[in-house]
Amino acid sequence: MTDNESLEARVAALEATVEQQAARITELEADHDSERQAREAAETRVDELEMTVERQNALLDALRKRMKISRGMIGELQSRELEKGAHLRWDHVKPTLDDDLLELHEDTVERISKDDGKYIRLPAESDPLDSDGIVALAHGDLLPIQQLAQLDEETLQSVTDARPDRLAAQVWQARHGPSGDLWKTGCNGVREYLDAGKLATWIRIQEGDVSPDYATKLARRTIDSLLDLSKHRLYDELRSRRADGLQYKERRVVLPADAEIPGETRAGSESVEPKESTPATTGVAGD
């Protein structure tokens, strides 16, 4: 074999080797792309699972809060029934005793047996609940607006989807809270009243992220929620108002003096505490 033939054979061998390596590189690149796609799919799936877990944790937290509220309601109902002399099944009362949901202990109640099981009752002539003859209102006896107003801000966020409903609960809380002069004391058949303009200003302060126009819209929707959640114990009216030399109509929410508000005594009785003196209003709607 001549030198040229040897060289050509060597070149041919190298070319074959290069082709084999190129084919291998192509195969490895395809495997790499497949692994990359599989990794990206796995990462996407992990992200989806993490989001699902976060949603489930949020749902569990909301359910725990609702369960806590429900157990408190059950405790209130059981307390009232015991005060009335009811016989409650021991198995139904025992968990609430363990959790201190009822303000009594095993040694302050009387356990009795009947044909269909064991029951619990308050001993005759005694008052372990220390209620002094006053029966507290159960959660279910309250108006929806009162039920929401009893919740703290975190729980209120979890049980209320609509922003106006949450604001309505906070506005109701403000009747007896440190929120300045949001509610005014009325006269001539009006216990308290609230003006839409004052409410819009209050919402801007409370929320902090709303424009004046949107605060006005929120105030209007919050008033609608107040009327609905109070089962229309409140009512609204249009009042004439003058400002900056202009006259316009403004919506006003009114709590009548004779409104039946569970747990609140009507105006005129000793348990109603008057608010600070403010300009009075009548219950007559403006033009």
N, C-alpha and C positions, 0 to 999 in steps of 0.2 A: 504493500500500500504506500502510495506516494504521500508526501507531506500535505499536498492539497487535499487528497482524499481523507487523510486523517483529520485535517482541520475541518472539512465539511461535516465529517461524522461527529466531531466534537460540537460544532455549531448546532447540528440537528438535535443532538442530545440535550444541549442547553435550552433550545427552543421548546422541546417537549417538556422539560422540567419547568420552564416559565409558564407554559400553558397549564400544566397540572397545578402549579401554585396559584395561577390566576383563577382557575376553577375552584380551588379550595378557598381562596379569599372571597370569591362570590358566594360560596356556600356559607362561610362564616358570617359574612355581612347579612345574608338572609336570616341566619339563626339569631344574629344580634338584633335585627329589626323585629323579629318575632318575640324575642325576650323583652325588648323595649316596649313593644305594644302590650305584652302581657303584664309588665310592670306598671305601665300607665293605667291599664284596666284595673289592676289590683289596687293602685293608689286611689283611683276614682271610687272603687267599691268601698275602700276604707273610709274615705271622706263621707260617702253616703251613709255608711254604718255609724260613723261618729255623729253625724247630724241626726240620725234616727235615735241614737242613744240620748242625745241632748234633748230632743223633743219628748222622748219617753220620760226622762228625768224631770223635765218641766211639768209634764202631765202628772207624774207621781207626786210632785210637790203640791200641785193644785189639788189633787185628790186627797192628800194628807190634810191639807188645810180645810177642805170641805168636810172631811171626816171628823176633824176636830170640832168644827162648828156644829155638825150634825150630832155628835156625841154630847156637846154642851146643850143642845136643844132637847135631846132625850133626857138629860139630867134634870133640866128645868121642868119638863112635863112630868117626870117621875116624882119630883119634889111636890108639885102641885097636887098630884093624885094622892100622894101619901098624906098631905095636909087635909085632904077631903075625907080621909079615912079609908082609902082604897087598900085592897090586898094585892100586892104585886108579886109575880113569880120570883122566887129567890134567884134562879139562874139568870133572870133578866136584869136584876138589880145588882148582883154581886160584882160584875165587872166595873160598874160605875162607882161602887164603894171603893174598890181597889184603886181606881184612878182619882179618887177624891172629887169626882164630879158632883156627888151629893154631899152636902155639908152635914154629914152625920157619919157615925161609925157603927160597927156591928153591935157594940154593947149598948147602943142607944135605941135600937129597934127590937121589935118582937118578932120572932120567927114562929110560924104556925104551920101545921100540917093539915092538908085536906085530902080527900079521896084521890084527887088528880095531881097531887104534888105538894111541894113545900112553897110557902108564901112568906112575905114580909109585910109588916104594918107598923105604924107608930103606936106605942103603948097608949092606952086610954088615959085621958087627963094630962097628957104631956106634950111638949112641943120641942123635940130635939133639933128641929130646924131653926129654932130661935127666931121665928118670923113675927112674933108679937101680934099674931092675928092678921097680919097684912099678907095677902097672897101676891107674890111678884108676878108680873106678866111674863108669859112664855114667849120665846122668840116668834112663834107662829101667830101670836096675838097682835104683833106689831104691824104697822103699815110697811110696805116694801121699802119706802124711803128711810124709815127708822131702822129696819134690819140692816140696810147697807151702811147707814151712818154709824152703826155700832162697830164696824170692822175697821181694823187698822189699814194704813195705806197699802201695804204689801198685799194683804188678803183682798182688799178691794180691787186691786189691779188684776188679781187672778180670777175673781168671780164676775167681773164686769167687763164686757167686751166693748160697750159703747162709751166713748169719752164723755158725752153729755150726762149719762147716768152716773158716772164716777164723780163728775163735777157737781151734779145735783146732790149726791150724798154728802159731799164736802160742804156745800152751801147749807144743807140742813144741819150739819154739825156746827156750823158757824153761828147758828142761832144762840147757842149757849157757850160759844168759845171765844178765844181772844182775837177775833177777826175784825176788830174796829166797829165801825158803824154800818156794816153791810146790811143788817136788818134794822128797821126803825120801828119804834113803838107807835101804834095808832090809837084811835079813839072812835067813839060813835059806832060800835060794832066791829071794829077792826083791831085785832090783837097785835099783829105785826105786818109789815109790808116790806117789799124789796123792789127797787127800781132797776130796769134793764140796763140803764147807763152805768149805774154803780156796779152792777154785776159784771158788765164787760170790763170795767177797769180792774175789778178784783180778779177776773180770769187772767188778764194780762200779767198781773203781779204773781199770781199763783203758778201759771204755766211757764211764763218767761220766754216762750219761743213762738208767740203768735203775734200777728200784725193787728192793728186796731180794727181793720175790716173783718178779719177772721174772728177776733174776740167778740165782735158784735154778733156774728153768725152763731158762734158757740153759746153766747148768752141767750139767744133766741131758742136754740135747741135745748139748752139746759133748763130753761123755763118750761118747755114742753115736757121734759122728763120729770121735773118737779111736780107738775100737775098730774101726770100719769102715775108716778110712783107714790104719790100721796093719796091716790084713789080720789082725786079731785076734792080733797078736803081744802086744798088751796084753790083759788081761782085767779084769773088774770083780767086786767082791764086796761084800756087806753087812757092815758092822762095827758092833758095839755101842759106843755112846758115851754118856758121862754128862756133863751140863752143867747147872748151876743146880739140882742136886738131881734132875734128870730123866734118864731113860735112853731113848735112841732109836736108830734104825738110821741109818747113814750109808753112802753109797756110796763105794767106794774103787777107784781105777784102779791096777793093778799091772803093772809091767814085770818079768817073771821074769828071773832071772839067766841062764837058758839060752836066752832068746829070740834068734832069728836076726835081728839088725838089720843090714842091709847097711852096710858101712863102719865098724861098731862092733865092737870085740873083746868077747867075752863077759867077764863078771865073773870076776876071778881072774887075768887076764893082765896083762902089764906096761903095756899101753896104756890101761887103764881108770883114770881118775883118780878117787879117792874124793872124795865131797863132804864138807862139814863134818859133824862129829859131830852126829847128831840122834837122838831116841828111836827105837829100832829097832822093826820090826814083823815078824811072821811071815807066811808065805804061807797061813796057815790061815784060812778064812772064819769070821766070827763067827756066833753063833747067829741 
